[in-house]
Amino acid sequence: MDEMKTDTAGADGAMAAGASAAGASATAAATANADGTAGPNAAVGAPAPGAPAPVVRLENGSKSFDGTPVLRDISLEVMPGEVVAVIGPSGGGKSTLLRCLTLLETLDGGSLSYGELAVASPGADGRAVYGGKDVLARARQRFGLVFQQFNLFPHMTVLKNIMDAPLAVQRRDRAEVEAQARGLIEKMGLTGTEDKVPYQLSGGQQQRASIARALCLNPQALFFDEPTSALDPELTGEVLKVLKQLAAEDITMLVVTHEMAFAREVADRVVFMDGGRIVEEGPADQVIGSPRNPRTQEFLARYAG
């Protein structure tokens, strides 16, 4: 575990550069809905023969800090091309879930895999046992992470920020990486900023540069931790436009967000978390438009009108 902590602490910069059950109570760990379908905390099983494997799968994940449970028996998978929005109140476990999926925190219990790559599995004592450094390094190649506060290197230009991890971590050809980086700069609407450093950019431009940096790693999935929380409404619109474009291109994404309109319009599935549990999940229109769980209804009432 100590080795894992060292790995994840050092991975922050690399990944930043690279990276419902009806009527159930808010704290219920339901395993089946009234109609017999799988509930929000049902274990995630193996895919049916011939079905695509999830990009990422978490089963029965748990996490505590100083004895206080933060994640309670969470099971979640994200399929190729799927956009999953994770919503819920502050302190509900959303960011901890994201940090465990991206190896910035370790699970106490449960299993985690990226495709066929088993990253963590339960040991004899039930605690999560992680693979070695080579497994963790391979897992980190599977995803990109975009932070709330951009996390661009302040001394590097936009172009160098985007190119850094593909060159330093993936050891790819410089000409290939530069061509891809310049294409992403154009795609993100950042043409003309190639030689600027972060302080010369608006918040929206910095966040779009962060997205380009993550995309340049060619990840199988993108994770976003409230990507618009540090932006004003106008700049928020710029970033949401980019996320909508990525969704239209079938980029696999998991987005922790408080933007309900975005979640309803863009996400294929919405997961509502509270008290460290998945309280309700389902199609975006259903969860946000007609939530079944009283706690979900209460939370979303503040966004009505």
N, C-alpha and C positions, 0 to 999 in steps of 0.2 A: 504493500500500500504506500509506503514511503516513496518507493521508486515511481509509483503512479503520480503522486503529488508533485514530485520534481518534474516529471514529464509534462503534466498539465500546466504547471506554472510557466514553463518555458514555451508552451505551445500557444499562449495567448497572442503573442505578436505574430507568430507564423500563421495562425488561423485568421487573425485579423487581416494579415496581408494576403493571405491566400483565399480565409474562411469564411343513451338516456332512458333512464328507466322511468316510465310514467308513474307519477305520484310518489316517487322515492324522495326521502328527505335529502337536504343539502349535503349531509355528511354520509349518506348511505353508500356502501360499496356494492352497488347492484351488479349482478352477473347476468340477469335476463330481464327483458321487458315483458309486459303483460301478454303481448302477442307471441311470446316464445322466441323472439329474435334476441340476438346478443345485446347485453346491456353495456353500459359505459366502462365497467371494470372487468368485463369478461376476459379470460385469457385469450391471447391472440395465437391461433393455431397455425400449423404449416399451410401453405397455399395448396389449393387443389392441383392435381396433376395437370400440367400444361398451362397453369395460370402463372402470370409474372410474379416474381418474388418481390416483396417490399424492398424499397431502397433502404429503409431503416425500420427495425422492429425492436420495441421495448416490451418486455413481459414482466409483470409483477414487480415493477421497479419501486424501490423504497429509498428514502434518504432522510436523515435527521441531522440537525445541528444542535450540539450541546444537549442532546436528549429530547429535543423537540422535533416531532415528525413534521417534515415539510412535503415529502411525497409519500403517499400511502397506496401501495399496491396498484401502481399505474401500468396499464397495458395500452400500447399505441403503436400503430404502424402507418407508414406513409408509402403509397404506391407510386410507381413511375408516372410522371406527368401530373400528379395530384397536387392541388394547392390546399393546404390545411391551415386554417386560422385558429389560433388558441387565444381565447378571451377569458376574462374573469377579473375579480377584484385584486387590488394590490395585496400581496401576502398570500395569494391563493396557490402559489407553487409554479406559476408559469415560467418565470425566469430560471428557477432551479431545474425544472424539466429540460429547458433548452440547454443549460450548462452541462447537465448530465449527458444529453444526447451528443453534445459536441466535445465531450471529454475534458471540459474545464473543471468539472466536479466528478467525483466517483460515486457510484451507487453503493448503498449499504447492502442491498439485496436485489435479486432479480437478474435478468439477462438482457443483453444488448447486442444486436448484430447489424451489420451493414451488408445487405445482400447475403452472400454465402459466408462472409467473414464474421466469425464469432468473436466479439470484442470482450464480453464479460458473460460469465455463467455462474450459477450458484455452486458454491463449494459444499463440502460435507457438513459444515456448520450452518449452511443456508446463506452465508454472506457472499456477496458478489466477488468473484475472482477474475481479475483482468488478465488478458494476454500480455505477452512481453512487448518490449519496445518496438520490435518489428511489426507486430500486429497493430499496435497503436498508431505507428507511422503510416501503415497502409490504410487504416480507418480514416485518418485525417486527410488522406488524398481523396476521399469520397465526397466531402462536403465543403462548402464555403460558408463563412459566418459573417454577417453584417451587424455591427454593434449600434447601440443607440448613439454613441458619441463619436462615430466615424472611425476613430483610431488610425488615422493616416499618419505616416511618419512625417513629422513637421519639417524636417530638413530635406526631404525629397520632393522633386517635382511630381506632378500628377502622373506623367508617363513612367517615371522611375518607381513610384508607389505601386503602379499596376504591374510592372514587369518584375519587381523584386522577388516575390515568392516563386514564380515559375522558373526563374533563373537560379536562385539560391537553393530552393528546396527540391524542385522537380528536375533541375539540371537540363533544361530544354535548350534548343538552339536559339541563340539571341535574335537572329533575323526573323525566325518564326514567331517568337514571343512579341517582338516589337510590332510586327504586322498585325497580330491579333489585338494587342493593346491599343493600337491606333484605331482599329476598327471598332473596338468597344468604346473608345472615347467619342467617336462619331455617333455611335448608337445611343449613348447616354446623353447626347446633346451637349457635349463638352468640348467641341472643336474650338481651338484657340486657347485652351487652358493647359496644353501639354507641358509647357515649361513654367507654369506657375506652381508655387508652393501652397500648402493648405490655407495659410492665413489670408491669402489673396482671393479665396473663393468664398461664396456664400455657403450657408449651411446646407442648402439643397444641393449645390454643386459638390460639396464634400461628400455628402451621402451617396450621390450618384457615382462619384469616383470610387467610393468604397464598394459599391455594387459591381462596378467594372473590375476592380481588383479581385473580388471573389470569383467572378465569371472567368477571368483569365486563367484560373486553375483548372478549368474544364470539369467542375465538380458534378457528381450525380445528383446532388440536392443542394439547395440554398436555405440557410436558416437566418431568420431576421428577428432581432430582439427589439421590438417596438421601434422600428426604423424612422418613425416620424415624430417621436416624443419630444425631440429637442428642436423642432422646427415650428415656425409660425404657419398659419393656415395657407398662405400663398405658396410657401416652399414645400409644405406637406403635399399640396396638389402635384407639384413637380415629381416628387418621389413616387407617389401613388400611381401616377401615369406610367412610370417606368415599370412598376410591379405588375400593372395590368398588362403591359406589353409582354413581359416575361411569361405571365400566365397564359397569354394567347399563343405563345410559342411552346407551350407544354413543358416549361421548366418546372421541375419538382421543387416545391417550396413549402416550408413550414414557417408561419409568420405569427409571432406573438404580437398582438395589436390591440389598441383601444379604439381603432377606427371601425365602427360597426357597419357603416355604409360600404366601406371597402370590403369587409369580410363577407357581407351579404352578396355583393355584386361579383366578386372575383373568386372567392374560395369555393372549392368543391364540397368541402366538409368543414364544419365548425365544431371545436371542442371547447366546452365551458368547464373551467376548473375553479374549485373553491375548497379551502381547507385541505389542500394537498391531494384532492381526489378529482377524477373526471366525473362531474355531476351529470352532464348530458353531452351527447355528441350526435351528429347526424348531418344531413344536407343543410347547407347554409340557410336556405329559405325557411326550412322547418325550424331550426334552432333559433334563429333570430326573429323570424316572422311569426311563428306559432310554437314557442317553447312549451314543453310539457312539464318540466320540473318547476315546482314553486320557487326554488332558489334562483333558477335561471330567469324566470318571469320577473322576480323582484329586482334582479341586477339590471335587466334590460329595460325596465320601466323608466329608468332615469334618462334613457336615450329616446324615449317616445316623443314624437312631435319635433 
